[in-house]
Amino acid sequence: MITAPQMRAARALLGMDQRTLAQAAGVSVPTIQRMEASDGQVRGTVDSLAKVVAALDAAGVELIGERAPSQAEGRGVRLKASRRRQQP
């Protein structure tokens, strides 16, 4: 659904701190902190995850899944697939 790095990046793009996201999503700050501390996919209840995703969407962020095309217009940032650097 959403990874912890995506969540942190979305907040950064919006200039939103954890408290503001928590208020917008109707969840607690510790919930946001736990989600962002997750390794890989964000862990949490389905309800809390849905609220956070909806709050980020309402604020103007499109969350793009792995290998999924963007469905919206506008500027954005996407991580490239990791590649090993070749040694010379």
Secondary structure per residue as TSV (DSSP state, phi and psi in degrees):
chain	resnum	aa	ss	phi	psi
A	1	M	-	360.0	-63.2
A	2	I	-	-149.8	142.1
A	3	T	B	-100.4	160.4
A	4	A	H	-59.7	-44.3
A	5	P	H	-61.5	-36.5
A	6	Q	H	-61.8	-42.3
A	7	M	H	-64.3	-45.3
A	8	R	H	-64.9	-41.1
A	9	A	H	-65.4	-40.5
A	10	A	H	-60.8	-45.2
A	11	R	H	-61.3	-42.2
A	12	A	H	-62.9	-43.6
A	13	L	H	-61.1	-32.9
A	14	L	H	-87.6	-9.5
A	15	G	T	66.2	34.7
A	16	M	-	-107.5	132.1
A	17	D	-	-88.5	173.3
A	18	Q	H	-61.3	-38.8
A	19	R	H	-63.1	-43.4
A	20	T	H	-65.1	-41.9
A	21	L	H	-64.4	-42.3
A	22	A	H	-59.1	-44.8
A	23	Q	H	-64.1	-43.9
A	24	A	H	-63.9	-34.6
A	25	A	H	-88.9	-14.4
A	26	G	T	73.3	33.7
A	27	V	-	-125.4	172.8
A	28	S	-	-84.3	158.5
A	29	V	H	-60.9	-43.7
A	30	P	H	-59.0	-31.2
A	31	T	H	-64.6	-45.1
A	32	I	H	-62.4	-43.6
A	33	Q	H	-60.9	-43.7
A	34	R	H	-64.1	-42.6
A	35	M	H	-60.9	-45.5
A	36	E	H	-72.7	-17.5
A	37	A	T	-89.2	-4.4
A	38	S	S	-61.1	152.1
A	39	D	S	-96.5	111.1
A	40	G	S	82.6	-126.7
A	41	Q	B	-61.6	139.6
A	42	V	-	-65.8	134.0
A	43	R	-	-100.4	142.7
A	44	G	S	164.8	176.8
A	45	T	-	-71.3	153.6
A	46	V	H	-58.1	-40.7
A	47	D	H	-61.8	-46.5
A	48	S	H	-65.5	-42.3
A	49	L	H	-61.8	-44.0
A	50	A	H	-62.8	-39.6
A	51	K	H	-64.6	-41.7
A	52	V	H	-67.2	-45.8
A	53	V	H	-60.9	-43.0
A	54	A	H	-64.0	-39.4
A	55	A	H	-66.3	-41.5
A	56	L	H	-66.4	-39.5
A	57	D	H	-63.1	-46.2
A	58	A	H	-63.2	-29.6
A	59	A	H	-81.0	-10.6
A	60	G	T	111.7	17.9
A	61	V	-	-108.0	131.3
A	62	E	-	-99.5	121.0
A	63	L	-	-89.5	121.2
A	64	I	-	-105.4	123.9
A	65	G	-	-75.7	166.5
A	66	E	T	-55.7	127.3
A	67	R	T	60.5	17.4
A	68	A	-	-98.5	142.3
A	69	P	-	-75.7	155.9
A	70	S	-	-74.5	137.5
A	71	Q	-	-99.6	-6.0
A	72	A	S	-119.9	170.7
A	73	E	-	-99.4	164.6
A	74	G	S	120.1	171.8
A	75	R	-	-81.5	159.6
A	76	G	-	-171.6	-178.9
A	77	V	-	-132.7	140.0
A	78	R	-	-140.1	136.9
A	79	L	-	-75.0	139.3
A	80	K	-	-79.5	158.9
A	81	A	-	-62.2	140.2
A	82	S	-	-67.3	141.1
A	83	R	-	-130.9	144.5
A	84	R	-	-79.0	136.3
A	85	R	-	-78.1	134.5
A	86	Q	-	-82.5	137.1
A	87	Q	-	-80.6	136.2
A	88	P	-	-69.8	360.0
